Structures are given as structure tokens and as C-alpha cells.
């Protein structure tokens, strides 16, 4: 789509200023989950900051941590569990902003499976996403004392693709869903809400932060990169607040950027309404208490925790402090 050339951007061009290139790697495909970034691009918020932002969609075989490790992105959208696990393994990711204040992750189960409480997961098959998305689930199961190797009294893990087929085909009693996406795919497939039982991770005390912005630690030592990220975060949060206030318009902007044609207007508008609930109240600054709860949840994994020690330097407020000050 055509970008809106703002007066500020035209002035920069007129004085010979060079736009700064930024590449953002998304966690998943083009959808309203990332509306704030597409809105910031479409409304000219990035250009107002003198930025030329390239937004790279994700996919089932794309791990943002691997992309940034290979130099394919300057900043990524990632869930904190995956980022902390990668950091402990040697990839020095740092959270510089947290647009999502709440978690949208849950397990959605068929009521006919007999599951009414988490205690009923025992000896059931549960669908789980991988590529770093499995960490909240593994932490939860460990806290419940449920083995995930398929042994008696534990759970059998079905490596779930990014669809809801295992539930529809009754290959699993429960599958991983997000409040803004896969849950509604189940409903749209003809299963009614009263045929389902859902367990939101937040309600189970294992909520972890999702969709934060992460960069590599060594790049933050460069004052020029710091300033670029300040501009990027400021413009991105302007995009998110605009998307919250204009959800239908934001959904249409997302659709205009969907090169696959796989998304529908109804689904994206509904998704944007749900996403707005998760970004509500966030100005982009990380809630350190929420980050510490995430860490505590990941450490509480019994003999096989997601991370083995509390991280140091895994987040910073230096970017949002400056971005929110202007």
C-alpha cells in the first residue's frame, strides 16, 4: 500500500537527511495481532520519526529468535518465555518495550472429553505449539506435577500445527488457542461455546508476558541504535493507541498488508477487538512486576524448569523512558 508522506518526512528529504532503516520480524503471519506496527507504517508515524521500517511476517517455520541471531532483523516481536530461554542458551535478547499488558493464551477443551479442571488433564492428549511457544505450557504442566512424555498419569503432547484441526478431528482433548484467534476458529467451525471448556493461563497463575519487543544486547551499547529504537518504539506505540481507538480501520490496514489473501474482514475485525483488550493500559513500558512473575513461573518447573536461574539484564527501560518523555 502507498505510504502517507508526512510533512516531517518531506522536510527530512528536502534537507538531505537519510531515513534510518529498521527491520521488524513478527512472531506470526500478518494479522491484527500486529496491527500497531502496520498502522504506524500506514499512518506515517514511522516516517515522522525519519524511519524506513520493513515488517517481516512470521510463519509456522519462522522463529524470531533465529532470525535476529542470524542478522535478519533489528528488532523482533517475541514472547518472554522464548526470549528468556534463548537468552539462557546464549542469545543475549533484551526486552525494550512491552505493548501487550495481558496474556491471551489458553487451552481449549472439548467438554465431552470429561475435562472440567486441570486435574483432569492426566492421561489426556493436549495440543501444544512449539518453536518457543511450548514454554508456558511445559511450565504449567510441571507445576501441576504432570509428566509430558506420555507416561501413565501424565499427558501426551501432540505437536500442534497453527490450526485447530486436532480438536475438530478429536485427536486431542484440548488444544492451544489464543483468545483473539484460534478460539474463534473453533467456534467458526461449528462447535458452540457451551461444548467447550477453556483454561486461560492468566487464571491458572501461569500467565507469561507475550508480544514484547526484543533486540540484541550488544547493539544497545551503540547510542545511535538506542536513538533509532527510541524513535521506533515511540512511533509503534502511537500506532497501537491509534489501533485501539480505531479498531475497524486498523483491521482494514492489516488486510491491505496481507499478501496471502488468507485473512478475512470479519475475522480481523473481531481479532482486533480482542487484541485491544490485551494492549489496553499499556504505554509500552515494561511492568517489571509482570516480568518477574513470568520469571517465577518459568523457574517453577520442578526438575525440568524452562530456565534454571533468574536472568540478569533481560530487560531495560532506557528506550521507553526516552520514548515516553517526548
N, C-alpha and C positions, 0 to 999 in steps of 0.2 A: 504494500500500500504506500501511497505517497506520504512522505513526512511533511509535517507542518513546519515551514521555515519561519522561525520567530525573528523578531526584530533584533534580539540579542545575538542570535546566531549569525544573522546577516551582517551585523556590525563587526562581529569577530572575523568573518570572512573578509570584510572590507578593509580591516586593518592588517590583514595577512596572518592572523592567528590560526594556528593549526589545531583542528579538532583532535581531542585525545581519544584514541581507540580503546574500547573496553569490550571484552568478550565474556558473556554470561552463559554458563551452562546450566540449563534447567534440570530438575530431577526427573521429569516425565514429559510426555508429549505436550504439544500446545493445547492448553485448556485453561479454564478460568482460575485454576489453582495458581496460575502465574500472571493473572490479569494486571496486577500493579505494574509489572515491567513492560508489558505490551502497551498499557495506557500511557505510561511515562514516555514511551517511544512515539506513540501516535499523536499525543497532545503536544509534543515538542519540549517536554520537560528536560530530557537529556540534552537536547540541542541548546537549551537556555544555559546549561552548565558548560557548554563547549565540548560535549562528549559525543562520540560516534559509537553507539552501542550495538553490538551484534548479539542477538539472542539465539542460542543454540537449543533446539528441542532435545529432550531426552528420549528414552525408549526402554524396552524390556532388557536390552543387552548393553545399555549405557550406564556406567557407574560414574557419577560426577567426580568422585574421589580419584578415579583412574584418569579421567580427562585432565583434571588440574595437575595431577602428578606428572603427566606427560607433556605439560605446557600448552594444552589445547584450550585453556580458559584462564582468565584473570581472577574470576570470582565464580562461585558455584552456589546453587540452592541445594541444601542437604539437610537431612535430619540429624540432630545432635548425636544420637547413639552411633550412627555410622561414622560421623566425623570424629567422635572420641575414640572409637575402636580403631580407626585409621591412624589417629594421632599416636595411640599407644604402640602401634605397629611400625611407627617411624615416619609417617607423613604428617608434618607439622601444620595441621589446619588450625585456623583461629576464627572464631565467630566474631564478626564485626558489626552485625546487626541482626535483629530478630523481629521481622514483620508479623509473624504468626504468634499470637499470645496464648492460643489454646490448641489442644490436640484434637484431631478429627478421626483418629484411628479406633477401630473396634473389631470385634469378632461378631459375625452374623451367623446365627444357627437356625436350622430347621426345628421348629417346636416338636415335630413328630419324632425327632431323634431322642427325646426324653431329657434333653439338657435344660435345666432351669437355673442352675448355679454353677460357678466354676468347678465345684467339686465333681460335677457330672462329666467333666472333660475326660476323666480317666477311661482308658480303653476305647477312646473315640479317635477318628481321623480328623485332623484340623488342617485347613489350607493356610499356607504361610508364604508370604512373599520373601524373596531372597535379595541379593545384591545390596546388602546392608540394611534392608527393611525388616529382617528377621530378628534383630537385636532386642527390640522391646518385647516381642513375643517370647523369646528364649528367657529373658529376664523374668517375665511374669510366670512362666511355667516352672522355673527354678524356685521362685518364691512360693509357689503352690506345692512344691515337692513332687512335681510330675516329671518323670524322665521323658525325653523326646526321641528316644531310639526305637519306639515301637514295642518295648517290652511290656509285659503284663503289669497292669496298674498305672502305666504311663500313657502317653499319647503317641499316635502315629502322625508324623508330619508329612503332608502332601505338598510338594513344591508347587506352589500355585502360580500360574501364569497371571498376566494382568487382565483377567476376565473373571466372570462369576460362574463359569461352566461347572466346576466341581460341585457347587451347591445345587445347581439346576439339574445336574445329572446324578445327584445323590452319591457322588464319590467321596464326599466329606460331610461330616455332620455340621461343621462350621467352616467359614472362610474369612479371610481378612478383607475388610472393607473400610472405606473412608466415608464419613458422614456426608460428604459432598459429591461422591462419585459412585463407587461400586454398589453401595446400599441401594441406590435408586435404580441401578441396572437390574438388580434382583426384583425390585418392585415392577419395573417396566416389563420384565419377563413374564409377569402374570402371577407372581407369588404375593399374597396380601400381607400387610404388616402384622395381622393377628396370627399368621402362620410362622412368624419369626420370633426369635429371642435374640436380643443384642446385648453385648457387653462392651461398653465404652472403656477404653484403657484408663481414662481420667477417673471414672467412677470406681475403678478397681485399685486405685492408688499407685498405678504404674505408668502414669502419663509421662511422656518424654517430649521435649521440645522438637518441633518439626519446622521445616522450611526456613531455616536461618540462612544467612549469607556468610560464606566462608572464603578465606584467602590463605595463601601460604605465609607462614610466619616470617620467613626471611625477606619477603617483599615489603612487609610493613616497616622494615628498617629504612626504607627509601622514602624520604619526605615527599618526593614528587608523587610516588604511588599513594601515599597516605592522602594527599590532597585530591588525587583522582577519585579515590574511594569515598572521600567526604562528599564530593560532587555527585557521585553515583548513588550513594545512599540517600542523600537529600532529595534527588530527583525521583528515585524509586519510591520513597515514602510519600512523596507528593502524588505519584501515580496510584499508590494503594489507597490513599484517602479519597482521591477522586473516584476510584473504582467502587469503594464502599458507598459513596453518596450517589453514584450514578450506575447502579449495578447492571441495568439492562444495556446501557451504552457500552459499558466495559465488556460485557459478554459479546456484543457485536464486534467490538475491536478484536477480541480473541478469535472470533470466527474468521475475520478478514485475514488473520495471520496463519490460519490453519491450512497448510499446504496439502494435507492429505485428504481433506474433504470428509473426514470421518466423524467430525463433530456436528451436532445438530443445535439449532437455535434454542429449542425447549430445554435440552439438557444443559447447555452452557449457561442459560439464564438461571436455571434452578441451582446449578453449581455455584454460580457467582453469589447468589443469595446465601448459600451455606458457608462459602468461603468468608464472606463479610462478617459472619459471626466469629470466625477464628482470628481475624485480624483486628476486630473491634477492640479499642482501648490501647492498641499498640502504636507508639510513635516511632518504632524501630529500635529503641534502646532495649538491650537485653535485661530481663528481670533476673538478677543474679540468684535470687532465692529459687526461681524456677529451674535455673541451670543446675543448681546444687541438688535440687530434688531429682533431676534427671540423672545426675551422677550417682546419687544414693541408690536409685532404682537399679542402675546398671551394675553397681557393686554388690547388690544384694542377690547374688546369683548362686549362693551356696558354693559347691565345689567347682562350678564352671561359670563364673561371672563373665559378663560381656567385657568389662575392663577390670583390671586387677588392682588398680590404685587410683586415687583421686588425681586428676590431671592438673598440671600447672601451666599457666599461660594459654589455656584453651579458649579464652575469650578476652576481649578488650573493649573498653568504652571510648577509646581515643577517637574513633571515627564518628560515632553517633554524638559524642559530646560536642564536636565541632559542627557536625551537620545540623544538629538541633539548635545550635546557638545562633544560626543565621536565618 
